[in-house]
Amino acid sequence: MQDLDEFRQEVRQWLEANCPPSQRQPITPPEQYWGGRRGSFPSEDARIWFERMRDRGWIAPDWPTRYGGGGLSDRESRVIKQEMQRIRARTPLYGIGLWMLGPALLEYGNEAQKQRHIRAIINGESRWAQGYSEPGAGSDLASLQCRAQDMGDHFLVNGSKIWTTAADKCDWIFCLVRTNTEVKKQEGISFLLIDMDDPGISTTPIALISGESEFCQTFFDNVKVPKENLVGELNKGWSVAKALLVHERKLMAEMGSDSPRKVVAPNEAARKYLEFDNGRITDAQLRSDLVDYNMQMHAIALTHFRTFEEKASGVRSAAPLAMKYLGTEAEKTKSELLLAIMGSRGLGWEGEGFTTEELDTLRLWAMSKAMTIAGGSSEIQLNVIAKSVLELPQQAEK
Amino acid sequence: MPLVLNEEQRLLRDTAREFLAGNAPVAAMRKLRDERDALGYDALLWRKMAELGWASIILPEAYGGLDFGFLGLGVVMEECGRTLAASPLFASAAVGASALLLGGNSEQKAALLPQIAAGELTLALALEETHHHRPTHISTTAVPEGEGFVLNGGKTFVLDGHSADKLIVVARSSEDDRNAQGLTLLLVDRQTPGLSCQRTVMADSRNAANLRFDNVRVGADCLVGEAGQGWAILEPVLDRGRVALAAEMMGCALEAFERTVAYLKQREQFGVPIGSFQALQHRAAQMQADIELCRSVLLQALSAVDETPEQLPMLASLAKAKLNELVKRVTNEAVQMHGGIGVTDEMDIGFFLKRARVTMQVFGDTGFHKDRYATLCGY
C-alpha cells in the first residue's frame, strides 16, 4: 500500500506538470478526440495532452509495454484514473478500439494482429466500429446472418450491420459473421477485422430521437477480407464476442459514474431550479425522487468499488453481471429526474431561450433511452443473471 | 476499507452458520412461538452464543471482549437473520454494549462490560414513545432529586424490554419534548419499584414490551454520560444499531430469496419448472441485483463504525433504508412466488415476512432514513 501511495504522488505530480489547464474542464462532444485517419484534434492543447499521455504509456496504462501500453497493475491503473478524475482531466483519447477491441484482442488475437492493431489504437491511428447487431439480430444476437464465405485465400463478406457507432468516421470494423449455417447458431460465428476502406463497404447514418446520428447501418457487398484478419479460430467467434461484451458492459455500467461530461448533476439542478424552505426542497415528490436517485448512485459507486476489490483479491461474486443493468437504468432515472427538476426549462430542443446545458440535458435524456438497449438490453442482462447466477431453468429456444 | 471479508471474518461466518443450523434453526423459533415461551428466547442457546464470544464480539479485550469489530458482529447478525434466531444479541451485545462503550464512565464499564461479555447481564434500550421511530420526541421525564433522578413516563416497542436485566432509558431532563437537547440516558434495573412492564406479542413472535415509569427513583451512578447531553451518545448508538440490524435483514432477505429460487427450480406447472418463466426470472434477477447493491452498502456501513465514524450517519441511513426496501420486496416476492403454500403457517417463509416487517420499523422506517439522508445531503 505504501508503494501505491508513492505511485499516487508520482502520478499527481506528473499530471500537475503535464495536463494543460484547458484540458481540466468538463468536456463537450465536439471537444473529444477519437483518433483515426479521418480524425483531427479539436485543439492544440488536446493534441499536446494526448501526445504526453501516449508517450508516458498512460493511454492504456494496463496494457503490455511492448504494444505501447503502460504495463501497470489494475491498482496502479485505477490510481491514474482516480488522479485524473481528481483534477477533472479530460480523457485524452476516446474510442471503442481502446475500450472494447483492444482488451479482446490482447486475449484472443495472434501476435501479428496485436503488433498491427494494438499500438495503432493507442497511437490514435485507427478508429474502430463495432459490427455486432443486424436488422434481424438484436437481442437475439447469435442469429446473425452477415455471411463470410471461405474463398480459399480470403473470406467474401455479404450482409449488413446496424448500430455501428460512427462507422462513417471509422477506419476499421470488427464484425461477427456467419461462417457455418449447418450447426447450432452460436457455433457457426467467426470474428473478423475488416478495413472500412475495402471496396464494397458503404455506410448510412441513422437519425435518432435525440436529433443526432451517431449510429449507422453498414453494408457489405462482396467484400474481400484477408484470412489473417480472423481473430481466434474459425467458428469460435462467439467466445471472443462474449469476452468483448464483458468489456462493453463494464464500460456502459461506469459511463454515468465517472464521465466528466458537461452535464448538470441532479443535486446542482435542484438548487438551481427548485424552491427551498429552511434548507429543504418544498416539492415532496421531487425531494423523494432525488434522494432515491442519490442513494441508488451511492450504492452503485460502492458496488463498483467492491467488484474491483473482489477482483484484486480473487473473490468471485455476482455483482459484475448486474452492473450494466444497474448503471444504465440509473442513468435513465437521472435523465428523467433532471427533466422533472428543470420543468419547462428542461424541454428546450434548440436555439434561443435556453442555455447550452439545458439543451444538452434534453438531448442526453433522449440518448439515455438507448443505453438500456445497446450492449445487451436490460431484459437480456436480467436473462443473463437468471441463467448464470441463479441457474434458473431455461425455456427451449426456437 | 476493502469491502471484502478477510480470512478471519469468513471463518467466523462459516462457524456461525454451522452453529445456528444445529442449535437455532427456524424450527427453534417456531417452537418458542408455539409454546408461548415466557423468556422469548432459549437461555441455553444464549449461553452457548456467549461461549462462542458473540455477546462480547464488539467489546475490547480489556473487558473480556472478542474485539472483532462491527464487521464481525455483522457477520454473526447476518447468519442469525438466516435462521431467525431469537437472542439478546441485538438489544444487548450490539445496542446496549455500544451505549456503555460510548457513554459509560470507567466504573460502569469496568463493572458491567465483563458481565455483558460473558452473557450474564443483558440490556435493552427504552427509547420509543410513539408508534414511529422519533428518537428526539421524548416526553418521559428525569427530574433531578437529591443525588439521583425521578423517572416518569411510558415507553413502547422496547426490544427485550421484559427480559433484559437492565434498561437504558432515554428521558428528558430539560427543554421541550421534541428536540435533541436535554436528553438524559439512565441505566435502570428492571426490578426497580415503580417500573411496570407489559410484554407485547408482535408479528415476529420476538420480544418487545411496553414500560411504565411511575416515580422510579435511581441514583447518580445510573447516569450514562452527562445529564442533558444524551443525544451525543444516543445518535451514534442508534446508528450502530441500525447497521447491525441491516446485517440481520440481509440474512433474512438472503435466506428467503435462496429458498424461493430453490422453489422456482423445483415446482412444476404447465409441465415445466415455474423458474423457466421469464415473468418470474426477471423479478428474481432484479432482486439479485438489489442484493448486490445492499451487500456493498452493508459492508461499507459496518466498516464505517470502526474506521470512519464521521461517515456513519449517512451510511447508516443508506444501509437501513436500502435494507428496509430489500427485505420488504424479497419477503413479499418470496410469499407470492411460493403461491398457495406461501400463505400457510406450515411453510417457514411466512416467518421471514413477519420478522422483516418488525425490523423495518426498528430504529427508523424507510421514510425516516430517506429524510435523514436528504437532510445530510443538504436538501
Interface residues (C-beta under 8 A of the other chain):
Chain A: N267 A270 R271 F276 G279 R280 I281 R287 S288 L290 V291 D292 N294 M295 Q296 H298 A299 I300 L302 T303 F305 R306 E309 E310 S313 V315 S317 A318 A319 A322 Y325 L326 E379 Q381 L382 N383 I385 A386 V389 L390 E391 L392 P393 Q394 Q395
Chain B: P2 L3 V4 V261 L264 K265 V272 P273 G275 S276 F277 Q278 L280 Q281 H282 A284 A285 Q286 Q288 A289 E292 L293 C294 R295 S296 V297 L299 Q300 L318 A321 K322 K370 D371 Y373 A374 T375 C377 G378 Y379
